[in-house]
Amino acid sequence: MLQKVYSLSKDILQNFQSLSLLFARLAVAYGFLEPALMKWKDIDGIATWFGTMGIPFPTLNAYISATTEILGVVLLTLGLFTRLISIPLIVVMVVAIMTVHLAHGFSAGDNGFEIPLYYMLFLFIFLSHGAGKFSIDYFLFEKK
């Protein structure tokens, strides 16, 4: 009986996999939008800030992180090269956690690493599951 209920619910709920991946991609893309725009608005200030944190080549790294984030916004929104863009975005989150958030503990309310960790977890899901059927990736690479 339980196996039948599980199998039936799995068959029904699997239909929502691509929709949930779409919503997750859009939410994560939106989460990267404001920080990316902020970086581009004051790239010199970001480079100076990176330098004060001991990040090597602060100007170069400011441009790399700003570019990665804005490219991530576009590609995650479209569902294009989703697995690929997830890798550098994970690196950006690791650096953010190590340089900014870790010292504040876990709580998002204290500028801790909670939110960047959640973004990383979503990015790992995109890395392993792809973008789903509602994506350009699906139409270019997976549709048969």
Long-range contacts (C-beta under 8 A, 24 or more apart in sequence): 17-129, 17-132, 18-132, 18-133, 18-134, 18-138, 19-132, 19-134, 20-132, 21-125, 21-126, 21-129, 21-130, 21-131, 21-132, 21-134, 21-135, 22-79, 22-131, 22-132, 22-134, 22-135, 24-122, 24-125, 24-126, 25-76, 25-77, 25-79, 25-82, 25-126, 25-131, 25-132, 25-135, 26-76, 26-77, 27-122, 28-76, 28-119, 28-122, 28-123, 28-126, 29-72, 29-73, 29-74, 29-76, 29-77, 30-73, 31-115, 31-119, 32-69, 32-70, 32-72, 32-73, 32-76, 32-89, 32-119, 33-73, 35-69, 36-66, 36-69, 36-70, 36-72, 36-73, 37-70, 39-65, 39-66, 39-69, 40-66, 40-70, 53-99, 53-100, 54-99, 55-95, 55-99, 65-92, 65-95, 68-92, 76-126, 78-135, 78-136, 79-131, 79-132, 79-134, 79-135, 79-136, 79-137, 79-138, 80-131, 80-135, 80-136, 80-137, 80-140, 81-137, 82-126, 82-130, 82-131, 82-135, 82-137, 83-126, 83-127, 83-130, 83-131, 83-137, 86-123, 86-124, 86-126, 86-127, 87-127, 89-119, 89-123, 90-120, 90-123, 90-124, 90-127, 93-117, 93-119, 93-120, 93-123, 94-120
